[in-house]
Structures are given as structure tokens and as C-alpha cells.
Amino acid sequence: MQRPALFLLMSVLMLSPQTWAANLAVTHSWVRATPPGKLMTAAYATLQNTSNEILVITGVTSNVAEYTSVHETLIDRDRTTMRAVEQLTLNAGERIDLAPGGTHIMLMKLSRPLTDAQSIDICFTLENNNPVCNEFSVTKHRASMKHH
């Protein structure tokens, strides 16, 4: 009787949100301050899969935006466009940079303007529906943020 109980306990612990959340490291996170009169901006970060398994991000949310999604920038000839990305897949140990001119987070229909020196929370939804939330610093210019 003790072995099945131990197995069940270990299974629950292995599938706990804390275990899954620890597999996605979010660093160098920042969001661009909004210009006067604008209620849309972009956020950037470095995402690292610290696990030995594939990690899939299926969504992103923030309490300061009505719509939040991952976008990629595409350049076709001399024309730049953006399109939404349904999911991001990070292989074991893989790192992805969400950066200006590339893959990034769009925050649309903001509830308020975002100004320099504020911070907001952005949450990534994993394939198992567990969120991984991180604080993003608001800044006017990327050069003012430290990045290693």
C-alpha cells in the first residue's frame, strides 16, 4: 500500500506548476514606453528552456492590455510586416531572444499609457496551461537597459 501512495505523491510533485514554471527562465525583460496618445507597444526578453524536454509556449497575457500576443517581423523585399505566432517551441536548453525587428510580444489596447521607470507583469502560458509570469521594466530606449 505504501508504494502506490508514494508513486502518486511523486507524480503530483513532478507535475506541479512550480516544477513546470522553473523550466522557463525569462531574463533581460523590458517593454517600450508608449508615445503620447498611443495605446500599443512591444515587449522583449530572453527566454531559456532550462529543462531536458521540449517546452511549448501557447500564449501570453498581461493585465495592462486587452490583447497580448507573440508576433514575428517579416521582411519581404522592402516591405516589413508582422504576424501573430500561435506558439513558440523551445527545444531542451534552447534560448530565444525576443528582440526589436524579430520575434516580440505585442501589447494592444493598453488600459493606460506605459511610462519610463514603471514595471508590468507579463505571463507566458505553457502547453500544460501553467503560467510563467515575469516583471518587465518599462523604458523609452533599449540602450538604457543593461543586457549581457
C-alpha positions in Angstrom: 0.0 0.0 0.0 2.9 2.4 0.7 4.4 2.1 -2.8 1.3 3.2 -4.7 0.8 6.2 -2.4 4.5 7.2 -2.8 4.2 6.9 -6.6 1.1 9.1 -6.6 2.8 11.7 -4.4 5.8 11.8 -6.6 3.6 12.1 -9.7 1.8 15.0 -8.3 5.0 16.8 -7.3 6.5 16.2 -10.7 3.5 17.8 -12.4 3.2 20.8 -10.0 3.1 24.3 -11.5 6.3 25.2 -9.7 8.2 22.4 -11.5 6.9 23.5 -14.9 7.5 27.2 -14.2 11.1 26.6 -13.2 11.7 25.2 -16.8 11.2 28.6 -18.4 13.7 31.3 -17.5 12.8 34.9 -18.5 15.6 37.4 -18.4 16.5 40.8 -19.8 12.8 41.6 -19.9 11.7 45.1 -20.9 8.8 46.9 -22.6 8.9 50.0 -24.7 7.3 53.1 -23.1 4.3 54.3 -25.1 4.5 57.6 -27.1 1.8 60.2 -26.2 -1.6 59.1 -27.4 -0.6 55.5 -28.3 -2.1 52.5 -26.6 0.0 49.8 -28.2 3.6 48.8 -27.6 6.0 45.9 -27.7 7.9 43.9 -25.1 11.2 41.9 -25.3 13.1 39.3 -23.3 15.4 36.4 -23.5 13.6 33.0 -22.9 15.5 30.0 -21.9 14.3 26.4 -21.7 16.2 25.0 -18.7 14.7 21.5 -18.9 15.7 18.4 -20.8 12.4 18.3 -22.7 10.6 20.4 -25.3 8.8 23.4 -23.9 5.8 25.0 -25.8 4.5 28.5 -25.1 0.9 28.7 -26.3 0.0 32.2 -25.2 1.0 35.4 -23.4 -1.1 37.8 -21.3 -0.8 41.0 -19.3 -3.2 42.8 -17.1 -2.4 46.1 -18.7 -3.5 45.1 -22.3 -6.8 43.9 -23.7 -4.9 41.9 -26.3 -1.4 40.4 -25.9 0.3 38.1 -28.4 3.6 37.0 -29.7 4.5 38.4 -33.2 7.2 37.9 -35.6 8.6 40.6 -38.0 8.8 39.5 -41.6 10.7 41.4 -44.4 9.6 40.7 -48.0 11.6 42.8 -50.4 11.5 46.3 -48.9 8.3 45.7 -47.0 8.2 44.9 -43.3 5.1 43.2 -41.8 4.2 41.5 -38.6 2.1 38.4 -38.0 1.0 36.6 -34.9 2.7 33.4 -33.8 0.4 30.8 -32.4 3.1 29.1 -30.3 6.8 29.2 -29.6 8.6 25.9 -29.2 11.9 25.8 -27.3 14.0 22.6 -27.5 15.8 21.4 -24.4 18.3 24.0 -23.4 17.3 26.4 -26.2 17.4 30.1 -25.8 15.2 32.6 -27.8 15.7 36.3 -27.9 12.5 38.3 -28.2 14.0 41.5 -29.8 13.1 44.5 -31.9 12.9 43.6 -35.5 12.3 40.0 -34.8 10.0 37.9 -32.6 8.4 40.0 -29.8 5.4 40.5 -27.7 2.7 42.9 -28.8 0.6 44.6 -26.1 -2.6 46.2 -27.7 -5.4 48.3 -26.3 -3.5 49.2 -23.2 -5.5 50.2 -20.2 -3.1 53.1 -19.6 0.0 54.6 -21.1 3.2 53.0 -20.0 5.9 55.4 -18.9 9.6 55.2 -18.3 10.6 53.5 -14.9 7.3 51.6 -14.5 7.1 47.8 -14.5 4.4 45.5 -15.6 3.8 41.7 -15.4 3.6 39.6 -18.5 2.7 35.9 -18.2 3.5 33.1 -20.7 1.1 30.2 -20.9 2.7 26.9 -21.3 1.3 23.9 -23.2 0.2 22.4 -19.9 -1.8 25.6 -19.2 0.6 26.7 -16.4 1.6 30.4 -16.4 5.1 31.7 -16.0 4.9 35.4 -15.0 7.8 37.9 -15.1 8.2 41.5 -14.4 9.1 43.7 -17.4 10.7 47.1 -16.9 9.3 50.0 -19.0 11.9 52.1 -20.7 11.9 54.6 -23.6 15.1 53.4 -25.2 16.7 50.0 -25.2 20.2 51.5 -24.6 19.1 52.4 -21.1 18.7 48.7 -20.2 21.6 46.5 -19.2 21.9 43.4 -21.4 24.7 40.8 -21.0 
